[in-house]
Amino acid sequence: MIERAKTLNEQFDEWDLTRKGRPVSPGVLMPKYGSVDWLFREYKISDAFLEKVAKRSRSDYEWAMEQICDILTKNGERVGSRPVKFITPRAADKLYAKFLVGTGKKDLKGKPRLRTGEKLVGLCRKAWRVVHRLFPEEFDKQVPNPWTGVTLKVRAKGEKPAVTRDEVYAFAWGAIDKGYPEAAATAVICFEWLQRPENVVMGHMKWSDYRAPGAPTTIRVIHHKTGTIAPHPLEEETEEGVVRFYAEAEEVLAKLPRLGVPMILREVGKKSKKEKPNEGVAVPWVYSSLNHVVTRLRKNIDGVPSHFTLDACRHGGMTELEEAELTDGQGRALSTHKTQKAYTGYAKRTQVRMLSATRKRHAHVLAEAAAKAPANEAETNVQNGAPDGVQNGKEATAKSA
C-alpha cells in the first residue's frame, strides 16, 4: 500500500503542477495517457503486481520495463512514448528481435539473449492482459494483446545447480568456525526442511516453531509463498530407543544464538552503553547481503563447490528425496508442493538416480528372462519329441500295409 500510495501521490503532484502551469521535474514525469509508459505504470500499481510479484523480484521487473520502453523506433522515438494501440503483432515480433540483441555495446557483440527475450515477452504479455482488463478502450479491439502467440526461439534451458548433503554440512561447519552461524543454519534449513531461502531470511522460521511445548518432537515449516505448513518430525520412539532424524541439523541449530523470535537475525550494535557486550540490537538479514556472505564463505571452505548457493541447498534437498526413492506423494508431503509438475522441477537427474533406475530396469530384464525360460524349455522338448513319434508311426503303418 505504501508503494501504491507513493505512485499515486506522484501522479497527483504532476497533475497539480501542470494545472498551475509550473514545470514538472523529470523525476516525477507523468507518462502520456494510453502510452506504453503509462501501461507499465498502471501495471506496477495494480494488484496483479503488488500481490503476485515478490519484493526481491521487483527490481528485476523495473529493469525489464526500462529495457522495453527505452528501445528506439526507426523514427528515433522511444517505444514507451508510443500509444499502446500502435503495438501490433508485427511490431511485437520486431520488438522481440530487438530484445534478443539488446541496446548496450556488449549486447550487440554477444550472443542472442534468448532467456532475456523470453522474460521480456512474458512481462509484456502479462502487463497487456492486466491493464486491458482495467482500460479496454485504450487497446485495439481486434488484437488487444499482440504478445500472445509470439514465436520464441528454441534454447537449451539451463538446470539450476544442486548441492549434496556432504557439501551442505561442510559449508555449515566452516561457516560456524568463521563466525557466521546464521549462514550455516540457513543452508541446513533449506536442505533438510526444504524451506525457501528468502522465507528463512525474512523471519518465517521461528524458534517458537521448533520443538514447541505443544509439539516437542517436530519443527513447523511455514511456506509463506504457498501458505502451506509442514510439521516435520524430528524424532521417533522405537523399541530400540529414540531415533533422531536430523541429529546433525539440530547440532547446527544449537550453535545459532537466540536473538529474537525469528531464527535468523544479526546483531548490529548496542542499545545503550549500560548493556553487556553481547546484548546488541538484533535485526533481520537482508537477503542479498546474506547471499554475499555465502559467496564469500564458500571460497574459503574446503569441500564446498563454486556453485554453492542457498537456493542450491533447497534443490539439493529435493534431489535427495528422489534419490531416496520416495513416492511422489511422500515427497510432496515433505515439500508441500501442490502439483507434481512443480515438485519434479526441483529434483535433478543425478548419477544416483540414474543408477537406481538402471538397476531396476536390469532386474526387470532378468525377471522377464527367468519367466520365459521354463516355457521355452517345454516347447523345445515337444518340438524335439513330436516329429519322431509321428514319423515312426507313419513308417509302421506303411510296413503293415
C-alpha positions in Angstrom: 0.0 0.0 0.0 2.9 2.4 0.7 4.3 1.8 -2.8 0.9 2.2 -4.4 0.3 5.5 -2.4 3.7 6.8 -3.5 3.0 6.2 -7.2 -0.5 7.8 -6.9 0.9 10.8 -5.0 3.5 11.3 -7.7 0.7 11.3 -10.3 -1.3 13.8 -8.3 1.7 16.1 -7.8 2.4 16.2 -11.5 -1.2 16.9 -12.3 -1.2 19.7 -9.8 2.0 21.2 -11.2 0.6 21.0 -14.8 -2.6 22.6 -13.7 -0.7 25.5 -12.2 1.4 25.9 -15.3 4.6 25.1 -13.4 7.3 22.9 -14.9 7.3 19.3 -14.0 10.6 17.8 -12.7 11.9 14.8 -14.7 11.8 12.6 -11.6 8.1 12.7 -11.5 7.3 12.9 -15.2 3.8 11.6 -15.8 3.6 9.3 -18.8 1.2 10.2 -21.5 -2.2 8.5 -21.0 -2.6 5.5 -23.3 1.1 5.1 -23.9 3.3 2.1 -23.3 5.0 4.0 -20.4 1.5 4.6 -18.9 0.6 0.9 -19.4 3.6 -0.3 -17.3 2.9 2.4 -14.7 -0.6 1.1 -14.3 0.6 -2.4 -14.1 3.0 -1.5 -11.3 0.2 -0.1 -9.2 -2.2 -3.0 -9.9 -3.0 -5.8 -7.5 -1.5 -8.3 -10.0 1.9 -6.7 -9.5 1.7 -5.8 -5.8 0.2 -9.1 -4.7 1.9 -11.6 -7.0 5.4 -10.2 -7.6 7.8 -10.8 -4.7 9.6 -7.7 -3.3 13.0 -9.2 -4.1 11.9 -9.6 -7.8 10.5 -6.1 -8.3 13.8 -4.6 -9.2 14.2 -7.1 -12.0 10.8 -6.1 -13.3 11.7 -2.5 -13.1 14.8 -3.2 -15.2 12.8 -5.2 -17.7 10.3 -2.4 -18.2 13.0 0.1 -18.8 14.6 -2.2 -21.3 11.3 -2.4 -23.2 10.4 1.3 -23.1 13.8 2.7 -24.0 14.0 0.8 -27.3 14.1 3.3 -30.2 11.9 3.0 -33.3 13.2 3.8 -36.9 12.0 7.4 -36.3 14.1 7.7 -33.1 11.1 7.6 -30.8 11.0 5.6 -27.6 8.7 2.7 -27.6 7.5 3.9 -24.2 6.1 7.1 -25.7 4.1 5.2 -28.4 0.4 4.6 -27.9 -0.5 1.1 -26.8 -2.8 0.6 -29.9 0.3 1.0 -32.1 1.9 -2.1 -30.8 0.6 -4.6 -33.4 1.5 -8.3 -33.6 4.1 -7.4 -36.3 5.5 -4.7 -34.1 5.7 -7.2 -31.2 7.7 -9.6 -33.4 10.1 -6.8 -34.3 10.5 -5.8 -30.7 11.2 -9.4 -29.7 14.1 -9.4 -32.3 15.4 -6.3 -30.6 15.0 -7.9 -27.1 17.4 -10.6 -28.3 20.1 -8.1 -29.4 19.9 -5.6 -26.6 20.9 -2.0 -26.7 24.3 -1.9 -25.0 27.7 -2.4 -26.8 28.3 -5.7 -25.0 24.9 -6.9 -26.0 25.4 -6.0 -29.7 28.6 -8.1 -29.8 27.5 -11.0 -27.7 25.2 -14.0 -28.3 21.4 -13.6 -28.6 19.8 -13.0 -25.2 17.3 -15.9 -25.5 16.4 -16.0 -21.8 16.1 -12.3 -21.6 13.9 -12.2 -24.7 11.6 -14.8 -23.1 11.3 -12.8 -19.9 10.5 -9.5 -21.7 7.9 -11.1 -23.9 6.3 -12.8 -20.9 6.3 -9.5 -19.0 4.6 -7.7 -21.9 2.0 -10.4 -22.3 1.1 -10.2 -18.6 1.1 -6.4 -18.4 -1.1 -6.1 -21.5 -3.6 -8.6 -20.1 -3.8 -6.9 -16.7 -4.2 -3.3 -18.0 -6.5 -4.3 -20.8 -9.0 -5.6 -18.2 -8.9 -2.2 -16.5 -8.8 0.1 -19.5 -10.2 -1.9 -22.5 -10.9 1.3 -24.5 -7.1 2.0 -24.9 -6.4 -1.2 -26.7 -7.0 -2.5 -30.2 -10.4 -4.2 -30.3 -9.3 -6.7 -32.9 -6.0 -7.8 -31.2 -5.9 -6.5 -27.6 -2.8 -8.5 -26.7 -0.3 -8.6 -29.6 2.2 -10.6 -27.5 0.1 -13.7 -27.4 1.5 -16.1 -30.0 4.9 -14.5 -30.4 7.2 -17.3 -31.6 10.1 -17.7 -29.3 13.4 -19.1 -30.4 14.3 -22.5 -29.0 17.0 -22.5 -26.4 18.7 -25.1 -24.2 17.3 -24.4 -20.8 20.0 -24.5 -18.1 19.4 -26.5 -15.0 19.8 -24.9 -11.6 22.6 -26.4 -9.6 22.0 -28.7 -6.5 24.5 -29.5 -3.8 24.9 -32.7 -1.8 24.5 -33.4 1.9 28.2 -33.5 2.5 28.7 -30.2 0.8 26.0 -28.6 2.8 27.4 -29.7 6.2 31.0 -28.9 5.1 29.8 -25.3 4.4 27.7 -25.2 7.7 30.6 -26.2 10.0 33.0 -24.0 8.1 30.7 -21.0 8.4 30.3 -21.6 12.1 34.1 -21.7 12.5 34.3 -18.3 10.7 31.6 -16.7 12.9 28.6 -16.9 10.7 26.1 -19.4 12.3 23.2 -17.6 10.6 24.5 -18.6 7.1 25.2 -22.1 8.4 21.7 -22.5 9.8 20.0 -21.1 6.7 21.8 -23.5 4.4 20.9 -26.5 6.6 17.2 -25.4 6.9 16.9 -25.1 3.2 18.4 -28.5 2.6 16.8 -30.5 5.4 13.4 -28.9 5.7 13.1 -27.6 2.1 12.3 -24.1 3.1 12.7 -21.3 0.5 15.8 -19.3 1.4 14.1 -15.9 1.2 11.4 -17.2 3.7 14.2 -18.2 6.1 15.8 -14.8 5.9 12.5 -12.9 6.2 11.8 -14.5 9.6 9.3 -17.2 8.7 11.5 -19.7 10.5 10.8 -19.1 14.2 12.1 -20.5 17.4 8.5 -20.9 18.6 8.0 -23.4 15.8 11.0 -25.6 16.8 10.2 -28.2 19.5 7.4 -26.1 20.8 5.8 -27.2 24.1 2.7 -28.3 22.2 4.7 -30.3 19.6 8.1 -31.1 21.2 9.1 -33.6 18.5 8.5 -31.5 15.4 9.7 -28.4 13.6 6.9 -26.5 11.9 7.9 -25.1 8.5 5.6 -22.3 7.1 5.9 -21.8 3.4 4.9 -18.2 3.0 4.7 -18.3 -0.8 2.1 -21.1 -0.9 0.5 -20.6 2.6 1.2 -24.3 3.4 2.5 -25.7 6.7 4.7 -28.8 7.0 5.2 -30.2 10.6 8.4 -32.2 10.0 9.0 -35.0 12.7 12.4 -34.7 14.4 12.4 -38.0 16.2 10.5 -41.2 16.8 10.2 -43.6 19.7 11.1 -47.2 18.8 11.7 -50.4 20.7 15.5 -49.8 20.4 15.1 -46.2 21.7 14.6 -42.7 20.3 15.6 -42.2 16.7 16.6 -38.7 15.8 16.1 -37.9 12.1 18.0 -34.7 12.0 20.7 -35.0 14.6 23.4 -33.1 12.8 21.0 -30.3 11.7 20.0 -29.8 15.3 23.6 -29.6 16.3 24.0 -26.7 13.8 20.9 -25.0 15.2 22.4 -25.4 18.7 25.2 -23.1 17.6 22.8 -20.4 16.5 22.3 -17.6 19.1 18.7 -16.9 20.0 18.5 -13.1 19.4 14.7 -12.9 19.0 11.7 -14.9 17.8 13.0 -15.4 14.2 15.8 -17.8 14.0 17.9 -15.8 11.5 18.9 -12.5 13.0 22.1 -10.5 13.3 23.4 -8.1 15.9 24.1 -4.6 14.6 25.2 -2.8 17.9 24.2 -2.0 21.4 21.1 -0.3 22.6 23.0 1.7 25.3 26.3 1.8 27.0 25.0 0.0 30.1 24.3 -3.2 28.2 26.6 -6.1 28.2 28.9 -6.7 25.1 26.7 -9.5 23.7 23.4 -7.6 24.0 23.2 -5.8 20.7 20.3 -4.8 18.6 19.0 -7.8 16.5 17.6 -7.1 13.1 16.7 -9.4 10.1 19.3 -10.1 7.5 18.9 -8.5 4.0 18.6 -11.4 1.6 21.1 -10.1 -0.8 23.6 -9.4 2.0 23.4 -13.0 3.3 23.9 -14.2 -0.2 27.1 -12.1 -0.5 28.3 -13.7 2.8 27.6 -17.2 1.4 29.5 -16.4 -1.8 32.5 -15.1 0.2 32.5 -18.0 2.6 32.3 -20.8 0.0 35.6 -19.6 -1.5 37.4 -20.2 1.8 35.9 -23.5 3.0 37.2 -26.8 1.8 34.8 -29.2 0.1 32.3 -26.5 -1.0 31.8 -26.2 -4.8 31.8 -22.9 -6.7 28.0 -23.3 -7.5 27.1 -23.5 -3.8 24.2 -21.1 -3.0 21.3 -21.1 -0.6 18.9 -21.9 -3.5 21.2 -24.8 -4.5 20.8 -26.2 -0.9 17.0 -26.4 -1.3 17.4 -28.0 -4.8 19.8 -30.5 -3.2 17.3 -31.5 -0.5 14.6 -32.0 -3.1 17.0 -34.1 -5.2 17.8 -36.3 -2.1 14.1 -37.1 -1.8 14.2 -38.6 -5.3 17.5 -40.4 -4.7 15.8 -42.0 -1.6 13.2 -43.3 -4.0 10.3 -41.7 -2.2 6.9 -41.9 -4.0 5.5 -38.7 -5.5 3.0 -38.4 -2.6 5.7 -38.9 0.1 8.0 -36.3 -1.5 5.2 -33.7 -1.8 4.2 -34.4 1.8 7.6 -33.1 2.8 8.0 -30.3 0.3 4.2 -29.3 0.3 4.2 -28.7 -3.5 0.7 -28.7 -4.7 1.3 -30.1 -8.2 3.5 -32.9 -9.5 5.0 -30.5 -12.1 6.2 -28.1 -9.5 7.7 -30.9 -7.4 9.5 -32.7 -10.2 11.1 -29.5 -11.4 13.4 -29.4 -8.4 14.8 -32.9 -8.4 17.9 -33.2 -10.6 18.8 -36.2 -12.7 21.9 -37.2 -10.8 24.1 -40.3 -11.2 22.5 -41.9 -8.1 19.0 -41.6 -9.6 20.3 -43.0 -13.0 22.0 -45.9 -11.3 18.9 -46.7 -9.3 16.7 -46.7 -12.4 19.2 -48.8 -14.3 19.3 -51.4 -11.5 15.5 -51.7 -11.6 15.5 -52.0 -15.3 18.2 -54.6 -15.3 16.3 -56.6 -12.6 13.1 -56.4 -14.7 15.0 -57.8 -17.7 16.4 -60.7 -15.6 12.9 -61.4 -14.2 11.4 -61.5 -17.7 14.1 -63.8 -18.9 13.6 -66.2 -16.0 9.8 -66.2 -16.5 10.2 -67.2 -20.1 12.9 -69.9 -19.6 10.6 -72.8 -18.4 8.1 -72.2 -21.2 10.9 -72.2 -23.8 12.3 -75.4 -22.5 8.9 -77.2 -22.6 8.3 -76.0 -26.2 11.8 -77.3 -27.2 11.0 -80.8 -25.7 7.7 -81.0 -27.5 9.2 -79.9 -30.8 12.0 -82.4 -30.5 9.7 -85.4 -29.5 6.7 -84.8 -31.7 8.3 -85.2 -35.1 9.9 -88.5 -34.1 6.7 -90.1 -32.9 4.7 -89.0 -36.0 7.4 -90.2 -38.4 7.8 -93.6 -36.7 4.0 -94.1 -36.7 3.7 -93.4 -40.4 6.6 -95.8 -41.2 4.9 -98.6 -39.1 1.6 -98.1 -41.0 3.4 -98.3 -44.3 5.2 -101.5 -43.4 1.9 -103.2 -42.2 0.2 -102.2 -45.4 
